[in-house]
Amino acid sequence: MLKIIGLAAAGLLLAALLALAAIYLWKNHGPDRKDLAADIARKVARWQGSDSPADVVVAIVRDGEGRVLSHGPGRADGTTLFQIGSISKVFTTLLLQRLVDDGRLSMNATLAELIGERYPLAPSVAGITLRQLATHTSGLPTVPQYLEDEVIRRVGAENIMTDPYNHMTREEVLVYLANPVGGEKPGSFAYSNYGMGLLAHVMELVTGKDYPELLREQIFDPVGMRDSHGDLREDVARRLIQGHDAAGNPAPPWRFSSLAGAGSITSNAEDLIRFISAEFDPASPLADSLARQRERQPKAPVALGWFTPAPHDWIEGNSGILWHNGAVNGYFAYLAIDPERRIGVAVLANRQKDVTALGSTIMRLARTQSW
């Protein structure tokens, strides 16, 4: 009986593998229909559905050219501003790489060395390095319970997702390090919004400049990202496309009085095309830093701020991509690059509905189909 069960299980596994292989071959070796825009429109329409359809703006870079495709009821276009959530982490870690390349920081500098004289640090966190913060291997929690409890105390549990990072301060973020309850031993990968936000705060303390100013100076201005912002000033907030929550209801944007490095950036498709294009331009003023940021990091399934291919990427044939997604309560975004093929994709939506699979599919279409 056990032998029969084992043979049956092996047969099911073989069938599943054959099915995945068939899907891979169908998706990646089918004919070029020579109408990439129409293919993308069909995929976006399927994602949108008929339930409160969101605006979706897709940016494609291939063959040295950038194009913007817009879909949805609100007439969003390449200049429309969206919050990009955790894609901000790509820029936070690039900022770190820039400061390392300038000689102002070291990837292996510890919290004790950088802020230990100003803030009490528990022994368990004193040796955490900037590299560990940037690769989610610091052992720090996603958000410390201490900070979450403080937000709930101030706004109530029912309102915690309305604007959570705007109800805590940088000082409270740093005070946690004296008694880091809920942390783990550094070394293993564990995604941490707190750790990435802390990284930005450390860079602020070391340079004496705030995070939005550093982004502007080190990344946005050199690349020509003229309409990307690290904070949500009133003039920027007024220009944001209206966001919607998962149910399709209007949702206010998130502001970040702390942990901005985890998710505060606002951008648009045209600026993300400029950023993707800089990834492939050896003459870009950021070329060296961008190349170092793309390197696979030790002891982590990531590059610096980028995820490496996920299982669905392998099925789509996107084995050479680096990617990140991002969400706040009202927006969802996706960004991916294929450095070898010099192809990049950004997807921006004004609804908190996951666009990761859609983005991966569009990345495959950009690789296998032509305009």
Residue, then its C-alpha position, 0 to 999 in steps of 0.5 A: m500500500l505504501k509503495i502504491i501511495g509513493l508511486a501515486a505521489a511521484g506520478l502527481l509530482l511528475a504531472a505537475l512538473l510537466a504542466l508547469a513546463a507546458i505553461y512555460l513553453w506556451k508563455n515564452h515560445g509562442p508567436d510574436r503577435k506584434d501588438l504589445a500594447a493590445d496584449i498589455a491592455r487585455k492583461v490590465a483589463r482582466w486585472q481591473g475586472s468590473d468591480s470599481p476598476a482602478d486606473v493603471v499606468v504601465a511604463i515599458v523600457r525596451d530597445g532604448e525606448g520608454r513608453v507609457l500605456s494608460h488604462g482606466p476611468g480617471r485618464a491617468d497618464g505618465t505625469t500622474l502621481f502615485q504613491i509607490g509604497s515599498i518600492s521606496k526601499v529600492f531608492t533607500t538602499l541606492l541612497l546607502q550605496r551612493l553614500v558608501d561610494d562617496g566614502r561617507l559610510s561603510m556597508n559594514a558600519t554598525l549602529a554602535e559606531l554610527i549612533g551609539e553615542r547619541y542613543p542607548l542600544a541594547p547589546s543585541v542590536a549594537g552590532i547590526t550593520l547597515r548592510q543587514l538593515a538594507t538586506h532585511t537580515s538585521g533580525l528586527p521585526t517588521v514593525p515593533q509591537y511597541l510602536e504598533d501599540e503606541v499608534i493604536r493608543r493614539v488613533g484606535a485599532e480601527n484606524i491603524m491602517t489610515d495613516p500608521y507611520n504618521h503617528m510615530t516619531r523618529e525619536e520613538v523609532l530610535v528609543y526602541l533600540a534600547n529595549p528591542v522586544g520582538g527582535e531576533k538574532p541577526g543573520s536570517f532574512a526577515y522582511s522589516n519595514y522598521g529596519m529599512g526605515l531605521l536605515a534612512h534615519v541613520m543616514e539622516l543622523v550621519t549626514g545632517k540632512d533629511y531623507p527627502e533632501l538626500l533623495r533629491e541630491q543623490i538620486f532624483d536630480p542626477v537621474g532627472m526624476r523631476d516629479s518624484h518626492g520623498d515626502l508628501r508636501e501639500d502641493v504634492a498631495r493635491r496632485l496625487i490621483q485619488g487612491h482607493d482601498a481594497a474594497g474600492n472605497p476612496a482612501p487618504p494617502w499615507r504620510f510618513s513622519s517616521l520610517a519614511g525609508a520604508g515607503s514614503i516616495t511618490s512618483n510617476a511613470e515618466d520618472l520611473i522610465r528615467f530611473i529604469s533607463a539609468e539602470f542600463d546607461p553606462a554614462s549615467p552619473l549613478a551607473d557605478s552605484l546602480a551596478r553595485q546595488r544589483e549585486r546579489q548579497p551574501k546570506a540573503p535572497v536579495a540584491l541591495g533593495w531588490f528581490t531576486p526572481a520569485p517562483h511565478d517569475w520563473i514560470e513567466g520566464n523572468s529568470g534574470i529580473l530584479w523587482h520590488n512591489g509596494a502598497v499603501n492603503g490606496y495604491f499598489a505598484y510594481l517595478a522590475i528590471d532585466p539588466e541583461r536584456r535591458i528591459g524594465v517595467a513599472v505598473l502603478a495602480n490607484r487601488q490597494k489590489d496586488v499588481t505583482a503577478l500582473g507586473s511579472t506577466i507584463m515583464r514577460l510580454a515586454r521580453t517576448q512580444s514587439w510593438 
